[in-house]
Amino acid sequence: MNAKHAAPGTYQSTYDESIRHPETFWAKLAEEIVWTRRWTRVLDDSRKPFYRWFLGGELNTCYNCLDRHVEGGRAEQLALVYDSPLANTVRKFTYRELRDETARCAGALRNLGVRRGDTVIVYMPMVPEAVMAMLACARIGAVHSVVFGGFAAPELAKRIVDAKPRVVISASCGLLPGQAVPYKPMLDQALRIAGAADTPCLILQRPQLAAELTPGRDHDWDEAMAAAQPVECVAVASTDPLYIIYTSGTTGKPKGAVRDHGSHAVALRWSMEAVYDSWPGDVYWAASDIGWVVGHSYIVYGPLLQGCTTILYEGKPVGTPDAGAFWRVCRDHGVNTLFTAPTAFRAIKKEDPRGELVRQYDLRKFRTLFLAGERGDPDTIEWAHRILGTPVIDNWWQTELGWPAISNCMGIEALPVKPGSATKPVPGFDIQILDEGGKRCPRGTVGNLSIKLPLPPGSLYTLWNNEAGFESTYLARYPGYYLSGDAAVEDEDGYYSVMSRIDDIINVAGHRLSTGEMEEILSAHADVAECAVIGAADPLKGQVPVGLVTLKSGVTRSEEAICRELVASVRDHIGPVAAFKDVKVVSRLPKTRSGKVLRVTMRTIADGTTIKIPPTIEDQTVLPEITQALQALGYPRKD
């Protein structure tokens, strides 16, 4: 942590103030945002359990991201750097340039009939125009819903039906290594499925693959921008919706988490300094996708609210061109802080286990690595720390929460790192581990991670057009609390370890065991690159754990010998109660496009139940190998 940047007070005093005096705490932080009208009430609790922040206030999120920095002396500082090894392109935008392009994009949306309160779906790859589209919506008070560009037509259609967009913004194609992926046919099909075939579309034509536009409905991005006049920011209510984001892996009716303008701006800006120790002028890179919550919070809004330079990367951690891709980006653009998923680092570790590629790049400006999106296993955290020589900080949060709820708050006080733990609750989040009956679990006992209401600013406040669903999904289980759906444990020092989804706590002959704890043991093996443990149905014990592992590049030892060592290691650490006997080496694990391992899918294969292939799966061709591996272990089991 840079001492001159340190926030006043220690972690504990800051946290205590946020819990004991939340209104005073957040009102003070809200002063860092530019308001066109000051709020009349910090916390509105008149409709419990539906709380709202900064009632009566008015502001504009786009103004706070762009215009105020232009007016405040950062006009010529880089705001956005687009780096695409897939397109072999680098483009850079100052705050003035990004504001001007965004204002013109807002004018193009106005010309298409978009007004304050209208919804706009953004279905785009990782290109600067996608960032401009999001900010342009915020500029005129429209509500954007970014849909990950890799979604197939049926999933996009569900979101069109739910959001009812006035306009859809898309591109002719996305890029993968060696190929262009046509977007327009998927968009056309989705609109037909949704019964919205006449919805106006704004299409960015990329040079890698042009799209055929539908006359009278589709509008060329470049032509629309050329015909548009720049638009000034529109003041909106603090409690007006800024965006809808649908949770990944949704089946049936989509769950659209809604974020508002005021509390979002306050929380996201403060999180940049408090959690990430990132300050105006710093270069911040969230290696994610704008279709996911990390992309919303920490590619677009958080860094720009704070006056940082943000990196937009269209590439992979490996293969574009090699496992040194991340280090090349950090060197080329002077990255101070990198935030990505543990999956990315496991992929890098698999290809470059000794970290030899890191040493080829000058990373003297690099300060801190943050990991989130799934559990950061100790082996990956320790490996990353060893090759980088910088702090490696795990943090836990969710699409619904919008920003970290458990983290080592590097901008307040850097606490000792415990690999495998996300550290302590971030100020504002009153986190408690509850048992099945709603009582607080003793330290050391795994339970349901819950957050006492009200949720702090920046969190979802409802589901889009589904208030009843919001209450039944998140608030009904434990009245007065938000149920995260994750299982966690608090240790004797008040550190929290998030082990797995609640569904991944398995019951082995009456013993509740965490598959996450077993994965931690497997991943510590010197030859293991990645692993997953699932609970498979067993006629005798109810459930038994089954492990699937991938090996690091260059491993030549016998797979059978490695598997025997893994079984012995779990038994040594947990004991025979774990009943861990089955583990198999596979070439890769099935994942979502955001990098999360599809444990539920593998469990359904092991149980022999109907397989529901998630729409977010990265590559379905991995499933036959997983099926064969489980069959070789004797799954599904018969009575």
Buried (B, 14 or more C-beta within 10 A) or exposed (E): BEEEEBBEBEBBEBBBBBBEEBEEBBBEBBEBBBBEEBBEBBBBEEEEBBBBBBBBBBBBBBBBBBBBBBEEEBBEBBBBBBBBBBBEEEBBBBBBBBBBBBBBBBBBBBBBEBEEEBBBBBBBBBBBBBBBBBBBBBBBBBBBBBBBBBBEBEBBBBBBBBBBBBBBBBBBBBBBEEEBBBBBEBBBBBBEBBEBEEBBBBBBBBEBBBBEBBEEBBBBBEEBBEEBEBBEBBBBBBBBBBBBBBBBBBEEEBBBBBBBBBBBBBBBBBBBBBBBBBBBEBBBBBBBBBBBBBBBBBBBBBBBBBBBBBBBBBBBBBBBEBBBBBBBBBBBBBBBBBBBBBBBBBBBBBBBBEBEBBEEBEBEBBBBBBBBBBBBBBBBBBBBBEBBEBBBBBBBBBBBBBBBBBBBBBBBBBBEBBBBBBBBBBBBBBBBBBEEEBEEBEEEEBBBBBBBBBBBBBBBBBBBEBEEBBBEBBBEBBEEBBBBBBBBBBEEEEBBBBBBBBBBBBEBEEBEBBBBBBBBBBBBBEBBBBBBBBBBBBEEBBBBBBBBBBBBEEBEEEBEEBBEBBBEBBBEBBEEEBBBBBBBBBEBBBBBBBBBBBBBBBBBBBBBEEBEEBBBBBEEEBBEBBBEBBBEBEBBBEE
